[in-house]
């Protein structure tokens, strides 16, 4: 009997240990889940509810009631389609510009920097030590009519004296590319740094020149970094409004500027919420198609 009791006690203790172990992952996930539900899921549902509200006749500004008016989405898009399309166009240009700058930079840090690698990585993320707003304002001085960039360009004989960059779409794209450049560089560096140098040496042993090695070996192996970097750049750039507000003009406003204005100036919450939802849905669709097209479905 004593033996059976000992076996039974041991079995119960084992079950308790296993039960505690099974609960451990959920306890570890709890803080993250609470944060996600509180600051993402609940606001999303609140935004969805707001997007179908209407303002009652005679009601004061900012007072709306739920009428499930899904036509708000159509009205909001039709009224702001220029800014909507412009946002994705600017974001695409800024992403391509950031990729053109970041890939050679990441390649140099991964393969050519040697003992200076850590210093260069710190320099890449150094802009984050300064406020996003201050960095953008600084570009108004860099791109000013009497600034170094415009002055250097005006030296060219075919450039008109009235040439300017500030308060143009070019300035907005430059600002977007600069501000999100680290988001492009770091994933590219992480992807390139994982490439075994012996793979590149093997390509050379097979009589591949530098360009062929890059096209056939380096670029395909770094595609996960390219995909991650372009997504991390394009997504925030499409919804940005700071660069367009500071570096642009009324004709370069993006959808983020419209949403900000509708929320805080016009106090038209349903239109702002509908535009926000439309922007999120469009980005989600584009991201899914892009990932599947690039052959990196595991990033989804």
C-alpha positions in Angstrom: 0.0 0.0 0.0 2.8 2.4 0.9 4.4 1.7 -2.5 1.1 2.4 -4.3 0.7 5.6 -2.4 4.2 6.7 -3.3 3.6 6.0 -6.9 0.3 7.9 -6.8 1.9 10.9 -5.1 4.7 10.9 -7.7 2.2 10.7 -10.5 0.3 13.7 -9.1 3.5 15.7 -8.6 4.5 15.0 -12.2 1.0 16.1 -13.5 1.3 19.4 -11.4 4.8 20.1 -12.9 3.5 19.4 -16.4 0.5 21.6 -15.8 2.7 24.5 -14.6 5.0 24.0 -17.6 2.0 24.1 -20.0 0.8 27.4 -18.4 4.2 29.1 -18.6 4.1 30.1 -22.3 0.7 31.7 -21.8 1.9 33.6 -18.8 4.9 34.9 -20.7 2.6 35.9 -23.6 0.1 37.6 -21.3 1.8 41.1 -21.1 2.2 41.3 -24.8 -1.3 40.2 -25.5 -2.7 42.7 -23.0 -0.7 45.4 -24.6 -1.8 44.4 -28.1 -5.5 44.1 -27.2 -5.4 47.5 -25.3 -3.5 49.6 -27.8 -4.2 47.9 -31.1 -7.3 45.6 -31.2 -9.6 47.9 -29.2 -8.6 51.1 -31.1 -9.1 49.3 -34.4 -12.6 48.4 -33.5 -13.2 51.9 -32.3 -11.9 53.3 -35.5 -14.1 50.9 -37.5 -17.1 52.0 -35.5 -16.3 55.7 -36.0 -15.9 55.3 -39.8 -19.6 54.5 -40.3 -21.0 57.3 -38.1 -22.8 60.4 -39.4 -23.3 63.8 -38.0 -27.0 64.4 -37.0 -28.8 67.5 -38.5 -28.2 70.5 -36.2 -25.6 68.7 -34.1 -22.5 70.6 -33.0 -19.1 69.9 -34.5 -17.6 66.7 -33.3 -20.9 65.0 -32.4 -21.7 61.9 -34.4 -24.0 58.9 -34.1 -23.8 55.4 -35.4 -25.8 54.9 -38.6 -23.6 52.2 -40.3 -23.1 54.4 -43.3 -20.5 52.5 -45.4 -20.9 55.1 -48.1 -18.4 57.2 -46.0 -15.6 55.1 -47.5 -16.6 55.9 -51.0 -17.2 59.6 -50.3 -13.8 59.9 -48.5 -11.9 58.1 -51.3 -13.5 60.1 -54.1 -12.9 63.4 -52.3 -9.2 62.6 -51.6 -8.2 60.3 -54.4 -5.4 62.6 -55.6 -3.7 62.7 -52.1 -4.3 58.9 -51.8 -2.6 58.0 -55.0 0.1 60.6 -54.4 1.0 59.0 -51.1 1.7 55.6 -52.7 3.6 57.2 -55.5 5.9 59.2 -53.2 6.3 56.2 -50.9 7.4 54.0 -53.9 9.9 56.6 -55.1 11.3 57.1 -51.6 11.6 53.3 -51.2 13.5 53.0 -54.5 15.8 55.9 -53.6 16.5 54.5 -50.1 17.2 51.0 -51.7 19.7 52.6 -54.2 21.5 54.3 -51.3 21.2 51.6 -48.6 22.3 48.5 -50.6 25.8 49.7 -51.5 26.1 51.0 -47.9 25.0 47.8 -46.4 27.3 45.8 -48.7 30.3 47.9 -47.8 29.6 47.5 -44.1 29.1 43.7 -44.4 32.1 42.9 -46.6 34.5 45.8 -46.6 34.3 47.6 -43.3 36.6 45.3 -41.2 37.2 46.6 -37.8 35.1 49.7 -38.5 31.9 47.7 -38.8 30.4 48.6 -35.5 31.3 52.3 -35.9 29.5 52.4 -39.2 26.5 50.6 -37.8 26.3 53.2 -35.1 26.4 56.0 -37.7 23.6 54.3 -39.6 21.3 54.5 -36.6 22.7 57.8 -35.2 19.9 59.9 -36.8 17.4 58.1 -34.5 19.1 59.9 -31.6 17.5 63.1 -32.9 13.8 63.9 -33.2 12.1 63.0 -36.4 10.7 66.5 -36.6 14.0 68.2 -36.1 15.7 66.1 -38.8 13.0 67.0 -41.2 13.2 70.7 -40.4 17.0 70.5 -40.9 16.3 69.5 -44.5 14.6 72.8 -45.2 17.9 74.5 -44.6 19.9 71.9 -46.6 17.5 72.2 -49.6 17.0 76.0 -49.2 17.4 78.2 -52.3 20.7 79.5 -50.9 21.7 76.2 -49.4 24.6 74.0 -50.4 22.6 71.6 -52.6 20.8 74.1 -54.8 23.9 76.3 -55.0 26.0 73.4 -56.3 23.3 72.4 -58.8 23.0 76.0 -60.1 26.6 75.9 -61.1 25.6 73.7 -64.0 25.1 75.8 -67.2 21.7 74.3 -68.1 20.1 75.0 -64.7 17.9 78.1 -64.5 18.5 80.6 -61.7 14.9 80.1 -60.5 15.6 76.4 -59.8 14.5 75.3 -56.4 14.0 72.0 -54.4 12.4 73.2 -51.2 8.6 73.0 -51.1 8.4 70.6 -54.0 7.6 67.0 -54.5 11.3 66.3 -54.9 12.0 67.6 -51.4 9.2 65.4 -49.9 10.6 62.3 -51.6 14.2 63.1 -50.4 12.9 63.7 -46.8 11.0 60.4 -46.8 14.0 58.5 -48.2 16.4 60.0 -45.6 14.2 59.6 -42.6 13.5 55.9 -43.3 16.9 55.0 -44.7 18.0 53.1 -41.5 14.9 50.9 -41.8 16.2 49.9 -45.3 19.9 49.6 -44.3 19.7 47.4 -41.3 17.7 44.5 -42.8 19.9 44.6 -45.8 23.0 44.5 -43.7 21.6 41.6 -41.6 20.9 39.6 -44.8 24.2 40.3 -46.4 26.2 39.6 -43.3 24.8 36.1 -43.2 26.2 35.3 -46.6 29.1 32.9 -46.4 32.1 34.6 -48.1 33.2 31.1 -49.4 30.1 31.2 -51.6 31.3 34.3 -53.3 34.8 32.7 -53.6 33.2 29.6 -55.2 31.5 31.8 -57.8 34.9 33.3 -58.6 36.4 29.9 -58.9 33.7 29.1 -61.5 35.0 32.1 -63.6 32.2 34.4 -62.6 33.2 38.1 -62.7 32.1 40.6 -60.0 28.9 41.6 -61.7 27.9 38.0 -62.4 28.6 37.0 -58.9 26.5 39.9 -57.6 23.6 39.1 -59.9 23.6 35.3 -59.5 24.7 34.9 -55.9 24.8 38.0 -53.7 21.5 39.6 -54.8 19.4 36.4 -54.6 20.8 35.5 -51.2 20.1 39.0 -49.9 16.4 39.1 -51.2 14.9 38.6 -47.7 16.7 41.7 -46.6 15.5 43.6 -49.7 11.9 42.6 -49.1 12.1 43.4 -45.3 13.8 46.7 -46.0 11.4 47.8 -48.7 8.4 47.0 -46.5 9.8 48.8 -43.5 10.4 51.8 -45.6 7.3 51.8 -47.8 4.7 51.2 -45.1 5.5 54.2 -42.8 6.3 56.4 -45.8 2.9 55.9 -47.3 1.2 57.1 -44.1 3.7 59.9 -43.3 2.5 63.5 -43.1 5.4 65.3 -41.5 7.7 65.5 -44.6 4.9 66.7 -46.9 3.8 69.3 -44.3 7.4 70.7 -43.8 9.1 70.1 -47.1 6.2 70.3 -49.5 3.4 72.7 -50.5 -0.4 72.5 -50.7 -0.1 70.5 -54.0 2.1 67.8 -52.5 -0.1 66.9 -49.6 -0.3 63.2 -48.8 -3.2 61.1 -47.4 -1.6 61.4 -43.9 -2.0 65.2 -44.1 -5.7 64.8 -44.9 -6.3 62.3 -42.1 -4.4 64.6 -39.6 -6.4 67.6 -40.8 -9.7 65.8 -40.6 -9.0 64.5 -37.1 -7.6 67.7 -35.5 -8.7 70.7 -37.6 -12.0 69.8 -39.4 -13.1 67.4 -36.6 -14.6 65.1 -39.2 -13.9 61.8 -37.4 -15.9 59.5 -39.8 -14.0 60.6 -42.9 -10.7 60.5 -41.1 -11.4 57.0 -39.8 -12.6 55.8 -43.2 -9.5 57.1 -44.9 -7.3 55.4 -42.2 -9.1 52.1 -42.7 -8.8 52.4 -46.5 -5.1 53.2 -46.2 -4.5 50.2 -43.9 -6.4 47.8 -46.2 -4.6 49.0 -49.3 -1.2 48.6 -47.7 -2.1 45.1 -46.4 -3.1 44.0 -49.9 0.0 45.5 -51.5 2.3 44.0 -48.9 0.7 40.5 -49.4 1.0 40.7 -53.2 4.5 41.9 -53.0 5.7 39.2 -50.6 4.1 36.5 -52.7 5.5 37.9 -55.9 9.0 38.1 -54.4 8.9 34.5 -53.4 9.4 35.1 -49.7 6.0 34.0 -48.3 7.6 33.0 -45.0 7.8 36.7 -44.1 4.0 36.9 -43.9 
